[in-house]
Amino acid sequence: MQSQNRFFDDVARVASGAVGAISGVRGEIEARLRDQLERVLAGMDLVSREEFEAVKAMAAKARDEQEVLRRQLEALEARLTGPGVNPAAGPGQGGKDAPGSSTS
């Protein structure tokens, strides 16, 4: 009976050592795969997250500015084609909203 306990203790020690060795191998494989993946990604000329976010913010700002300019253009077009404006007179030649006209 004593020899069986010793046998199981030895088997448990060997198994424990094998698990430790396997986890060490696993860590080494993960590190090598990570290094290889980083080399492949570096060769692909990808942008970083920070650069992407900066360009995204610039695009959103440009879109907002374009929307403001579009509304201003629509307002100016509405003034030019509004009621009481003589389109044949041309810019600055009379009309309700022409500069220098006295509408008061």
C-alpha distances in whole Angstrom, upper triangle without the diagonal:
4,5,5,7,9,10,11,13,14,16,17,19,20,21,23,25,26,27,29,30,32,33,35,36,37,39,41,42,43,45,47,48,49,51,52,54,56,57,58,60,62,63,64,67,66,67,65,65,67,70,69,70,73,74,74,75,78,79,78,81,83,83,84,87,88,88,90,93,93,94,96,98,98,100,102,103,103,106,108,108,108,111,115,114,116,114,117,118,115,113,115,118,118,116,115,112,114,113,117,118,119,117,118
4,5,5,6,9,10,11,13,14,15,17,19,20,21,23,24,26,27,29,30,32,33,35,36,38,39,41,42,44,45,47,48,50,51,52,54,56,57,58,60,62,63,66,65,66,64,63,66,68,68,69,72,73,73,74,77,78,78,80,82,82,83,86,87,87,89,92,92,93,96,97,97,99,101,102,103,105,107,107,108,111,114,113,116,113,117,117,114,112,114,117,118,116,114,111,113,113,116,117,118,116,117
4,5,5,6,9,10,10,12,14,15,16,18,20,21,22,24,26,27,28,30,32,33,34,36,37,39,40,42,43,45,46,48,49,50,52,54,55,57,58,60,61,64,63,64,62,62,65,67,67,68,71,72,72,73,76,77,77,79,81,81,82,85,86,86,89,91,91,92,95,96,97,98,101,101,102,105,106,107,107,110,114,112,115,112,116,116,113,111,113,117,117,115,113,110,112,112,115,116,118,116,117
4,5,5,6,9,10,10,12,14,15,16,18,20,21,22,24,26,27,28,30,31,32,35,36,37,39,41,42,43,45,46,47,49,51,52,53,55,57,58,59,62,61,62,61,60,63,65,65,65,68,70,69,71,74,74,74,77,79,79,80,83,84,84,86,88,89,90,92,94,94,96,98,99,99,102,104,104,104,108,111,110,112,110,113,114,111,109,111,114,114,112,111,108,110,110,113,114,115,114,114
4,5,5,6,9,10,10,12,14,15,16,18,20,21,22,24,25,27,29,30,31,33,35,36,37,39,41,42,43,45,46,47,49,51,52,53,55,57,58,60,59,61,59,58,61,63,63,63,66,68,67,69,72,72,72,75,77,77,78,81,82,82,84,86,87,88,90,92,92,94,96,97,98,100,102,102,103,106,109,108,110,108,111,112,109,107,109,112,112,110,109,106,108,107,111,112,113,111,112
4,5,5,6,9,10,10,12,14,15,16,18,20,21,22,24,26,27,29,30,32,33,34,36,38,39,40,42,44,45,46,48,50,51,52,54,56,57,59,59,60,58,58,60,63,62,63,66,68,67,69,72,72,72,75,77,77,78,81,82,82,84,86,87,88,90,92,92,94,96,97,98,100,102,102,103,106,109,108,110,108,111,112,109,107,109,112,112,110,109,106,108,107,111,112,113,112,112
4,5,5,6,9,10,11,12,14,15,16,18,20,21,22,24,26,27,28,30,32,33,34,36,37,39,40,42,43,44,46,48,49,51,52,54,55,58,57,59,57,57,59,62,61,62,65,66,66,68,71,71,71,74,76,76,77,80,81,81,83,85,86,87,89,91,91,93,95,96,97,99,101,101,102,105,108,107,109,107,110,111,108,106,108,111,111,109,108,105,107,106,110,111,112,111,111
4,5,5,6,8,10,10,12,14,15,16,18,20,21,22,24,25,26,28,30,31,32,34,36,37,38,40,42,43,45,46,47,49,51,52,53,56,55,56,54,54,56,59,59,59,62,64,63,65,68,68,68,71,73,73,74,77,78,78,80,82,83,84,86,88,88,90,92,93,94,96,98,98,99,102,105,104,106,104,107,108,105,103,105,108,108,106,105,102,104,103,107,108,109,108,108
4,5,5,6,9,10,10,12,14,15,16,18,20,21,23,24,26,27,29,30,32,33,35,36,37,39,41,42,44,45,46,48,49,51,53,55,54,55,53,53,55,58,58,58,61,63,62,64,67,67,67,70,72,72,73,76,77,77,79,81,82,83,85,87,87,89,91,92,93,95,97,97,98,101,104,103,106,103,106,107,104,102,104,107,107,105,104,101,103,102,106,107,108,107,107
4,5,5,6,9,10,11,12,14,15,16,18,20,21,22,24,26,27,28,30,32,33,34,36,38,39,40,42,44,45,46,48,50,51,54,53,54,52,52,55,57,57,58,61,62,62,64,66,67,67,70,72,72,73,76,77,77,79,81,82,83,86,87,87,89,91,92,93,95,97,98,98,102,105,103,106,103,106,107,104,102,104,107,107,106,104,101,103,102,106,107,108,107,108
4,5,5,6,8,10,10,12,14,15,16,18,20,21,22,24,26,27,28,30,31,32,34,36,37,38,40,42,43,44,46,48,49,52,51,52,51,50,53,55,55,56,59,60,60,62,64,65,65,68,70,70,71,74,75,75,77,79,80,81,83,85,85,87,89,90,91,93,95,95,96,99,102,101,103,101,104,105,102,100,102,105,105,103,102,99,101,101,104,105,106,105,106
4,5,5,6,9,10,10,12,14,15,16,18,20,21,23,24,25,27,29,30,31,33,35,36,37,39,41,42,43,45,47,48,50,49,50,48,48,51,53,53,53,56,58,57,59,62,63,63,65,67,67,68,71,72,72,75,77,77,78,81,82,83,84,87,87,88,91,92,93,93,97,100,99,101,99,102,102,99,97,99,102,103,101,99,97,98,98,101,102,104,102,103
4,5,5,6,9,10,11,12,14,15,17,18,20,21,23,24,26,27,29,30,32,33,35,36,38,39,41,42,44,46,47,49,48,50,48,48,50,52,52,53,56,58,57,59,62,62,62,65,67,67,68,71,72,72,75,77,77,78,81,82,83,85,87,87,88,91,92,93,94,97,100,99,101,99,102,102,99,97,99,102,103,101,100,96,98,98,101,102,104,102,103
4,5,5,6,9,10,10,12,14,15,16,18,20,21,22,24,26,27,28,30,32,33,34,36,38,39,40,42,44,45,47,47,48,47,47,49,52,52,52,55,57,56,58,61,61,62,64,66,66,68,70,71,72,74,76,77,78,80,81,82,84,86,87,88,90,92,92,93,96,99,98,100,98,101,102,98,96,98,102,102,100,99,96,97,97,101,102,103,102,103
4,5,5,6,9,10,10,12,14,15,16,18,20,21,22,24,26,27,28,30,31,32,34,36,37,38,40,42,43,46,45,46,45,44,47,49,49,50,53,54,54,56,58,59,59,62,64,64,65,68,69,69,71,73,74,75,78,79,79,81,83,84,85,87,89,89,90,93,97,95,97,95,98,99,96,94,96,99,99,98,96,93,95,95,98,99,101,99,100
4,5,5,6,9,10,11,12,14,15,17,19,20,21,23,25,26,27,29,30,32,33,35,36,37,39,41,42,44,43,45,43,43,45,48,47,48,51,53,52,54,57,57,57,60,62,62,63,66,67,67,70,72,72,73,76,77,78,80,82,82,83,86,87,88,89,92,95,94,96,94,97,97,94,92,94,97,98,96,95,92,93,93,96,97,99,97,98
4,5,5,6,9,10,11,12,14,15,17,18,20,21,23,24,26,27,29,30,32,33,35,36,38,39,41,43,42,44,42,42,45,47,47,48,51,52,52,54,56,57,58,60,62,62,63,66,67,68,70,72,72,74,76,77,78,80,82,83,84,86,88,88,89,93,95,94,96,94,97,97,94,92,94,97,98,96,95,92,93,93,96,97,99,98,98
4,5,5,6,9,10,10,12,14,15,16,18,20,21,22,24,26,27,28,30,32,33,34,36,38,39,41,41,42,41,41,44,46,46,47,49,51,51,53,55,56,56,59,61,61,62,65,66,66,69,70,71,72,75,76,76,79,81,81,82,85,86,87,88,91,94,93,95,92,95,96,93,91,93,96,96,95,94,91,92,92,95,96,98,97,97
4,5,5,6,9,10,10,12,14,15,16,18,20,21,22,24,26,27,28,30,31,33,34,36,37,40,39,40,38,38,41,43,43,44,47,48,48,50,52,53,53,56,58,58,59,62,63,63,65,67,68,69,72,73,73,75,78,78,79,82,83,84,84,88,91,90,92,89,92,93,90,88,90,93,93,92,90,87,89,89,92,93,95,93,94
4,5,5,6,9,10,11,13,14,15,17,19,20,21,23,25,26,27,29,31,32,33,35,37,39,38,39,37,37,40,42,42,43,46,47,47,49,51,52,53,55,57,57,58,61,62,63,65,67,67,69,71,72,73,75,77,78,79,81,83,83,84,88,90,89,91,89,92,92,89,87,89,92,93,91,90,87,88,88,91,92,94,93,93
4,5,5,6,9,10,11,12,14,15,17,18,20,21,23,24,26,27,29,30,32,33,35,37,37,38,37,37,40,42,42,43,46,47,47,49,51,52,53,55,57,57,59,61,62,63,65,67,68,69,71,72,73,75,77,78,79,81,83,83,85,88,91,89,91,89,92,92,89,87,89,92,93,91,90,87,88,88,91,93,94,93,94
4,5,5,6,9,10,10,12,14,15,16,18,20,21,22,24,26,27,28,30,32,33,35,35,36,35,35,38,40,40,41,44,45,45,47,49,50,51,53,55,55,57,59,60,61,63,65,65,67,69,70,71,73,75,75,77,79,80,81,82,85,88,87,89,86,89,90,87,85,87,90,91,89,88,85,86,86,89,91,92,91,92
4,5,5,6,9,10,10,12,14,15,16,18,20,21,22,24,26,27,28,30,32,34,33,34,32,33,35,37,37,38,41,42,42,44,47,47,48,50,52,52,54,56,57,58,60,62,63,64,66,67,68,70,72,73,74,76,78,78,79,83,86,84,86,84,87,87,84,82,84,87,88,86,85,82,83,83,86,88,89,88,89
4,5,5,6,9,10,11,13,14,15,17,19,20,21,23,25,26,27,29,31,33,32,34,32,32,35,37,37,38,41,42,42,44,47,47,48,50,52,53,54,56,57,58,60,62,63,65,67,68,69,71,73,73,75,77,78,79,80,84,86,85,87,84,87,88,84,82,84,87,88,87,86,82,83,83,86,88,90,89,89
4,5,5,6,9,10,11,12,14,15,16,18,20,21,23,24,26,27,29,31,31,33,31,32,35,36,37,38,40,42,42,44,46,47,48,50,52,52,54,56,57,58,60,62,62,64,66,67,68,70,72,73,74,76,78,78,80,83,86,84,86,83,86,87,84,82,84,87,88,86,85,82,83,83,86,88,90,89,90
4,5,5,6,9,10,11,12,14,15,16,18,20,21,22,24,26,27,29,29,30,29,29,32,34,34,35,38,39,39,41,44,44,45,47,49,49,51,53,54,55,57,59,59,61,63,64,65,67,69,70,71,73,75,75,76,80,83,81,83,80,83,84,81,79,81,84,85,83,82,79,80,80,84,85,87,85,87
4,5,5,6,9,10,11,12,14,15,16,19,20,21,22,25,26,28,27,29,27,27,30,32,32,33,36,37,37,39,42,42,43,45,47,48,49,51,52,53,55,57,58,60,62,63,64,66,67,68,70,72,73,74,75,79,81,80,82,79,82,83,79,77,79,82,83,82,81,77,78,78,81,83,85,84,85
4,5,5,6,9,10,11,12,14,15,17,19,20,21,23,25,27,27,28,27,28,30,32,32,34,36,38,38,40,42,43,44,46,48,48,50,52,53,54,56,58,59,61,62,63,65,67,68,69,71,73,74,75,76,80,82,80,82,80,82,83,80,78,80,83,84,82,81,78,79,79,82,84,86,85,86
4,5,5,6,8,10,11,12,14,15,16,18,20,21,23,25,25,27,26,27,30,31,31,33,35,36,37,39,41,42,43,45,46,47,49,51,52,53,55,57,57,59,61,62,63,65,67,67,69,71,72,73,74,78,81,79,81,78,81,81,78,76,78,81,82,81,80,77,78,78,81,83,85,84,85
4,5,5,6,9,10,10,12,14,15,16,18,20,21,23,23,24,23,24,26,28,28,30,32,33,33,36,38,38,39,42,43,44,45,48,48,50,52,53,54,56,58,59,60,62,64,64,66,68,69,70,71,75,77,76,78,75,78,78,75,73,75,78,79,78,77,74,75,74,78,79,81,80,81
4,5,5,6,9,10,11,12,14,15,16,19,20,22,22,23,22,23,25,27,27,29,31,32,33,35,37,38,39,41,43,43,45,47,48,49,51,53,54,56,57,58,60,62,63,64,66,68,69,70,71,75,77,76,77,75,77,78,75,72,74,78,79,77,76,73,74,74,77,79,81,80,81
4,5,5,6,9,10,11,12,14,15,17,19,21,21,23,22,24,26,28,28,30,32,33,34,36,38,38,40,42,43,44,46,48,49,50,52,54,54,56,58,59,60,63,64,64,66,68,69,70,72,75,78,76,78,75,77,78,75,73,75,78,79,78,77,74,75,74,78,79,81,81,82
4,5,5,6,9,10,11,12,14,15,17,19,19,21,21,22,25,26,26,28,30,31,31,34,36,36,38,40,41,42,44,46,46,48,50,51,52,54,56,56,58,60,61,62,64,66,67,68,69,73,75,73,75,72,75,76,72,70,73,76,77,75,75,72,72,72,76,77,79,78,80
4,5,5,6,9,10,10,12,14,15,17,17,19,17,19,21,23,23,25,27,28,29,31,33,33,35,37,38,39,41,43,44,45,47,48,49,51,53,54,55,57,59,59,61,63,64,65,66,70,73,71,73,70,73,73,70,68,70,73,74,73,72,69,70,69,73,74,76,75,77
4,5,5,6,9,10,11,13,15,16,16,18,18,19,22,23,23,26,27,28,29,32,33,34,36,38,39,40,42,43,44,46,48,49,50,52,54,54,56,58,59,60,62,64,65,66,67,71,74,72,73,70,73,74,70,68,70,73,75,73,73,69,70,70,73,75,77,76,77
4,5,5,6,9,10,11,13,15,16,18,18,20,23,23,24,26,28,29,30,32,34,34,36,38,39,40,42,44,44,46,48,49,50,52,54,54,56,58,59,60,62,64,65,65,67,71,73,71,73,70,72,73,70,68,70,73,74,73,73,69,70,70,73,75,77,76,78
4,5,5,6,8,10,11,13,13,16,15,17,20,21,21,23,25,26,26,29,31,31,32,35,36,36,39,40,41,42,45,46,46,49,51,51,52,55,56,56,58,61,61,62,64,67,70,68,70,67,69,70,67,65,67,70,71,70,69,66,67,67,70,72,74,73,75
4,5,5,6,9,10,12,11,13,13,15,18,18,19,21,23,24,25,27,28,29,31,33,34,35,37,39,39,41,43,44,45,47,49,49,51,53,54,55,57,59,60,61,62,66,69,67,68,65,68,68,65,63,65,68,69,68,68,65,65,65,68,70,72,71,73
4,6,5,6,9,11,12,15,15,17,20,20,20,23,25,25,26,29,30,30,33,35,35,36,39,40,41,42,45,45,46,49,50,51,52,55,56,56,58,60,61,62,64,67,70,68,69,66,68,69,66,64,66,69,70,69,69,66,66,66,69,71,73,73,74
4,5,5,7,10,10,14,15,17,20,20,20,23,24,24,25,28,29,29,32,34,34,35,38,39,39,41,44,44,45,47,49,49,51,53,54,54,57,59,59,60,62,66,68,66,67,64,67,67,64,62,64,68,69,68,68,64,65,65,68,70,72,72,73
4,5,5,7,7,10,11,13,16,16,16,19,21,21,22,25,25,26,28,30,31,31,34,35,36,38,40,41,41,44,45,46,47,50,51,51,53,55,56,57,59,62,65,63,64,61,64,64,61,59,61,64,66,65,64,61,62,61,65,66,69,68,70
4,5,6,7,10,11,14,16,15,16,19,20,20,22,25,25,26,28,30,30,32,34,35,36,38,40,41,41,44,45,46,48,50,51,51,54,56,56,57,59,63,65,63,64,61,64,64,61,59,61,64,65,64,64,61,61,61,64,66,68,68,69
4,6,8,11,13,16,19,17,18,21,22,22,24,26,27,27,30,31,31,33,35,36,37,39,41,41,42,45,46,46,48,51,51,52,54,56,56,57,59,63,66,63,64,61,63,64,60,59,61,64,66,65,65,61,62,61,65,67,69,69,70
4,6,9,12,15,17,16,15,19,20,19,21,24,24,24,27,29,29,30,33,34,34,36,38,38,39,42,43,43,45,48,48,49,51,53,53,54,56,60,62,60,61,58,60,61,58,56,58,61,63,62,62,59,59,59,62,64,66,66,68
4,7,9,13,15,13,13,17,17,16,18,21,21,21,24,26,26,27,30,31,31,33,36,36,37,39,41,41,43,45,46,46,49,51,51,52,54,58,60,58,59,56,58,59,55,53,55,59,60,59,59,56,56,56,59,61,63,63,65
4,7,9,12,10,10,13,15,14,15,18,19,19,21,24,24,25,27,29,29,31,33,34,34,37,39,39,40,43,44,44,46,49,49,50,52,56,58,56,57,54,57,57,54,52,54,57,59,58,57,54,54,54,58,59,62,61,63
4,7,8,6,7,10,11,11,12,15,15,16,18,20,21,22,24,26,26,28,30,31,32,34,36,36,38,40,41,42,44,46,47,48,49,53,56,53,55,52,55,55,52,49,52,55,56,55,55,51,52,51,55,57,59,58,60
4,5,5,6,9,10,11,12,14,16,17,19,20,21,23,25,26,27,29,31,32,33,35,36,37,39,41,42,43,45,47,48,49,51,54,57,55,56,54,56,57,53,51,53,56,57,56,55,52,53,52,56,57,59,59,60
4,6,5,6,9,10,10,12,14,15,16,18,20,21,23,24,26,27,29,30,31,33,35,36,37,39,41,42,43,45,46,48,49,52,55,53,55,53,55,56,52,50,52,55,56,55,54,51,51,51,54,56,58,57,58
4,5,5,6,9,10,11,12,14,15,17,18,20,21,23,24,26,27,29,30,32,33,35,36,38,39,41,42,44,45,47,48,51,54,52,54,51,54,54,51,48,50,53,54,53,52,49,49,49,52,54,56,55,56
4,6,5,6,9,10,11,12,14,15,17,18,20,21,22,24,26,27,28,31,32,33,35,36,37,39,41,42,43,45,46,50,52,50,52,49,52,52,49,46,48,51,52,51,51,47,48,47,50,52,54,54,55
4,5,5,6,9,10,11,12,14,15,16,18,20,21,23,25,26,27,29,30,31,33,35,36,37,39,41,42,43,44,48,50,48,50,48,50,51,47,45,47,50,51,50,49,46,47,46,50,51,53,53,54
4,6,5,6,9,10,10,12,14,15,17,18,20,21,23,24,26,27,29,30,32,33,35,36,38,39,41,42,43,47,49,47,49,47,50,50,47,44,46,50,50,49,48,45,45,45,48,50,52,51,52
4,5,5,6,9,10,11,12,14,16,17,18,20,21,23,24,26,27,29,30,32,33,35,36,38,39,41,42,45,48,46,48,45,48,48,45,42,44,47,48,47,46,43,43,43,46,48,50,49,50
4,5,5,6,9,10,10,12,14,15,16,18,20,21,22,24,26,26,28,30,31,32,34,36,37,38,40,44,46,44,46,43,46,46,42,40,42,45,46,45,44,41,42,41,45,46,48,48,49
4,5,5,6,9,10,11,12,14,15,17,19,20,21,23,25,26,27,29,30,31,33,35,36,37,38,42,45,43,45,42,45,46,42,40,42,45,46,44,44,40,41,41,45,46,48,47,48
4,5,5,6,9,10,11,12,14,15,17,18,20,21,23,24,26,27,29,30,32,33,35,36,37,41,43,41,44,41,44,44,41,39,40,44,44,43,42,38,39,39,42,44,46,45,46
4,5,5,6,9,10,11,12,14,15,16,18,20,21,22,24,26,27,28,30,32,33,34,36,39,41,39,41,39,42,42,39,36,38,41,42,41,40,37,37,37,40,42,44,43,44
4,5,5,6,9,10,10,12,14,15,16,18,20,21,22,24,25,26,28,30,31,32,34,38,40,38,40,37,40,40,37,35,37,40,41,40,39,36,36,36,40,41,43,42,44
4,5,5,6,9,10,11,13,14,15,17,19,20,21,23,25,26,27,29,30,32,32,36,39,37,39,37,40,40,37,35,37,40,40,39,38,34,36,36,39,40,42,41,42
4,5,5,6,9,10,11,12,14,16,17,18,20,21,23,24,26,27,29,30,31,35,37,35,38,35,38,38,35,33,34,38,38,37,36,32,33,33,36,38,39,39,40
4,5,5,6,9,10,10,12,14,15,16,18,20,21,22,24,26,27,28,30,33,35,33,35,33,36,36,33,30,32,35,36,35,34,31,31,31,35,36,38,38,39
4,5,5,6,9,10,10,12,14,15,16,18,20,21,22,24,26,27,28,32,34,32,34,32,35,35,32,30,32,35,36,34,33,30,31,32,35,36,38,37,39
4,5,5,6,9,10,11,13,14,15,17,19,20,21,23,25,26,27,30,33,31,33,31,35,35,32,29,31,34,34,33,31,28,30,30,33,34,36,35,36
4,5,5,6,9,10,11,12,14,15,17,18,20,21,23,24,25,29,31,29,31,29,32,32,29,27,28,32,32,30,29,26,27,27,30,32,34,33,34
4,5,5,6,9,10,10,12,14,15,16,18,20,21,22,24,27,30,28,30,27,30,30,27,25,27,30,31,29,29,25,26,27,30,31,33,33,34
4,5,5,6,9,10,11,12,14,15,16,19,20,21,22,26,28,26,29,27,30,30,27,25,27,30,30,28,27,24,26,26,30,31,33,31,33
4,5,5,6,9,10,11,12,14,15,17,19,20,21,24,26,25,27,26,29,29,26,24,25,28,28,26,25,22,23,24,27,28,30,28,30
4,5,5,6,9,10,10,12,14,15,16,18,19,23,25,23,25,23,26,26,23,21,23,26,26,24,24,20,21,22,25,26,28,27,29
4,5,5,6,9,10,10,12,14,15,16,18,21,24,22,24,22,25,25,23,21,23,26,26,24,23,20,22,23,26,27,29,28,30
4,5,5,6,9,10,10,12,14,15,16,19,22,20,23,21,25,25,23,21,22,25,25,23,21,19,20,21,25,25,27,25,27
4,5,5,6,9,10,11,12,14,15,19,20,19,21,20,23,23,20,18,19,22,22,20,19,16,17,18,22,22,24,23,25
4,5,5,6,8,10,11,12,14,18,19,17,19,17,20,21,18,16,18,21,21,19,19,16,17,18,22,22,24,23,26
4,5,5,6,9,10,10,12,15,18,16,18,17,20,21,18,17,19,21,21,19,18,16,17,19,23,22,24,23,25
4,5,5,6,9,10,10,14,16,14,17,16,20,20,18,16,17,20,19,17,15,13,15,16,20,19,21,20,22
4,5,5,6,9,10,13,15,13,15,14,17,17,14,12,14,16,16,14,13,11,12,14,17,17,19,18,21
4,5,5,6,8,12,14,12,14,12,15,16,13,12,15,17,16,14,14,12,13,16,19,19,21,20,23
4,5,5,5,9,12,10,13,12,16,16,15,14,16,17,16,14,13,11,13,16,19,18,20,18,21
4,6,5,8,10,8,11,11,15,14,13,11,13,14,13,10,9,7,10,12,15,14,16,15,17
4,6,9,10,7,9,8,11,11,9,9,11,12,12,9,9,8,9,12,15,14,17,16,19
4,7,9,7,8,7,11,12,11,11,14,14,13,10,11,11,12,15,18,17,19,17,21
4,6,6,9,9,13,14,13,13,15,15,13,10,9,9,12,15,18,16,17,15,18
4,6,8,10,13,14,15,15,16,16,13,10,8,10,13,16,18,16,17,14,17
4,6,9,12,11,13,14,14,13,10,7,6,9,11,15,16,13,14,12,15
4,6,9,8,9,10,11,10,8,5,6,7,9,12,14,12,14,13,16
4,5,5,7,9,11,9,8,6,8,10,10,14,15,13,16,15,19
4,5,6,8,11,10,10,8,11,12,11,15,17,15,18,18,21
4,5,9,11,9,10,10,13,14,13,16,18,16,19,19,23
4,7,8,5,6,7,11,12,10,13,14,13,16,17,21
4,6,6,8,9,12,12,10,12,14,14,17,18,22
4,6,8,9,11,10,7,9,12,12,16,16,20
4,6,8,10,9,5,6,8,9,13,14,18
4,7,10,10,7,9,10,9,13,14,18
4,7,8,6,8,9,7,10,11,14
4,6,5,9,10,8,10,10,14
4,6,9,10,7,9,7,11
4,6,9,7,9,8,11
4,6,6,9,9,13
4,6,9,10,13
4,6,9,11
4,6,9
4,6
4
